[in-house]
């Protein structure tokens, strides 16, 4: 599936839920499905700056595609990073670095997250794109 196809699927999934309590429950559920980061990467080198909670993110290139793993010490934040991993993992560095992540606005995340969580989400996106650019440069 392309990044856009995954985003469209998430937009459709979120449309089934009527209120934001249900949507938060879905986000928490997604957090339980995130590919967990290896404990050896749970250190300051892999922590996302700009998140109020602690969020660790690791990226590696596997057969030309980025595989993201992550974890967080907060359940909503873990769900948010899981959303990002679901959308961006398994794609080439160039696809990740140039992705237009329109699903964030379309499912209403920006309006329904606290300012600190919204900043954290933007920091996750920025870090994932930076990893993609670094992996792209390394393999050029």
SEPABA-904672 format. One record per residue: residue in three letters; x negated, y, z of N, C-alpha, C in turn. Coordinates in steps of 0.2 Angstrom, whole numbers, plus 5000, padded with zeros to 4 digits. Layout:
ALAXYZXYZXYZ
...
***
This chain:
UNK499649945000500050005000499650065000
UNK499850114997499450184997499650215003
UNK499250275004499350315010500050345010
UNK500250365004500850395003501450345004
UNK501350285002501850235003501950225010
UNK501450215014501450205021501750265025
UNK501650325023501950385026502650385024
UNK502850365018503550365016503950315021
UNK503650255022503950205026504050225033
UNK503550265036503550285043504150345043
UNK504150385038504750435038505450395038
UNK505450345034506050305034506150275041
UNK505650245044505750215051505950265056
UNK505650325056505850375061506550395060
UNK506850395053507450425052508050375055
UNK507850315057508350265060508550295067
UNK508050325071508150355078508450415078
UNK508950425082509450485082509150535086
UNK508850515092508550575097507850555098
UNK507550615101506750605102506550555107
UNK507050545112506850495117506750425113
UNK507150405109507050345105506450345101
UNK506350405098505750415094505050405098
UNK505050435104504550425108504450355110
UNK504950315111504950245113504550205107
UNK504750225101504450195095503750215095
UNK503550275096502850295096502450255101
UNK502750245107502450205113502350135110
UNK502850105107502850035104502250035099
UNK502150075095501650075090500950075094
UNK500950115099500250115103500050045105
UNK500550005106500349935109500149895103
UNK500149915097499949875091499349905088
UNK499049955091498449985088497849935088
UNK497449935083496849885083496349925088
UNK496249885094495849915099495149915098
UNK494849975100494149985099493749945104
UNK493149915101492749875105492549915111
UNK492449885117492249925123491649965123
UNK491149935119490449965118490550035115
UNK491150045111491250115108491650165112
UNK491850135118492250185123491750225127
UNK491450265123490950315127491050385124
UNK490650435126490650505124490550515117
UNK490150465113490050475106490650465102
UNK491150425104491750415100492350445103
UNK492250485108492850525111493050575106
UNK493750585105493950645101493950705105
UNK493650755103493650825107494250855105
UNK494550895110495150925108495850895110
UNK495750835113496350795116496350805123
UNK496850815126496950825133496850755137
UNK497050705134496950635136496250615133
UNK496050555136495450525132495650485127
UNK495350495121495550455115494850435112
UNK494750375111494150345107494350325100
UNK493950335096494050325089493350295086
UNK493450245082492850215079493050195072
UNK492550215067492750195060492150155057
UNK492250105053491750065050491950055043
UNK491550045038491650035031491649955030
UNK492249925028492249855027492449845020
UNK492049815016492149805009492449865005
UNK492149925007492249985003492850025006
UNK493149995011493750035015493650045022
UNK493950095024493750115031494250075036
UNK493950045041494350015046494250055053
UNK494850085055494850125061495050075067
UNK494750085073495050055079495050115084
UNK495450115089495550165094495850145100
UNK495850185105496150175111496250245115
UNK496750245120496850305124497050285131
UNK496950335135497150315142497850345144
UNK498150365138498850395139499350365134
UNK499950335136500350295131500550335125
UNK500750395126501050435120500450445115
UNK499850465118499350485114499050415110
UNK499050365114498950295111499350285105
UNK500050305106500450295100500350335094
UNK500150405096499950445091499350425087
UNK498850405090498250385087498450315083
UNK498850275085499050215082499450235075
UNK499850285075500150315069499650335064
UNK499150365066498550385062498150325059
UNK498050285063497650225061498050185056
UNK498750175057499250145053499150175046
UNK499150235045499250275039498550275035
UNK497950285039497350295036496850235035
UNK496950185040496550125040496650085034
UNK496150055031496150015025496150045018
UNK495950105018495850145012495150175011
UNK494950195005494350215004494150275007
UNK493550295009493350355012493650415008
UNK493650415001493850474997494650474998
UNK494950424998495750424999495850455006
UNK495550435011495650465018495450535018
UNK494850555016494650625016495150675012
UNK495450655007495850695003496650685004
UNK496750645009497450625011497850695013
UNK498450695010498950755013499450715017
UNK499350725024499750695029500350725030
UNK500850725025501450765026501950725031
UNK501850665032502350635037502350665044
UNK501850695046501850725053502350785053
UNK502450825048502950875048503650845047
UNK503650795042504350765040504650725046
UNK504250695050504550665056504750705062
UNK504450765061504550815066504150815072
UNK503550785071503050785077502850845079
UNK502650895075502350955077502850995082
UNK503550995080504051025084504150995091
UNK504050935091504250895097503650875102
UNK503050895100502450875104502250945108
UNK502050935114501850985118501251015114
UNK501051085115500451115112499851075113
UNK499751045118499051015119499050945115
UNK499650915115499750845111499650865104
UNK499950915102499950935094499250955093
UNK498850985097498151005096497750935095
UNK497950895100497550825100497650785094
UNK498350795091498450755085498050785079
UNK498050855079497550885074496850865074
UNK496650855081495950835082495850765079
UNK496350725080496250655078496250655070
UNK496650695067496650695059495950725057
UNK495750775060495050805058494550755059
UNK494550715065493950675066493950615061
UNK494550585059494650535055494350555048
UNK494550615046494350645039493550655039
UNK493250675045492550685046492250615045
UNK492450565049492250495048492250475041
UNK492750495037492850475030492250505026
UNK492150575027491650605023490950585025
UNK490850565031490150545033490050475030
UNK490550425030490450365027490450365019
UNK490750415016490750425009490050455007
UNK489750495011489050525010488550475011
UNK488650435016488150375017488150325012
UNK488650315008488750265003488650284996
UNK488550354996488550384989487850364985
***
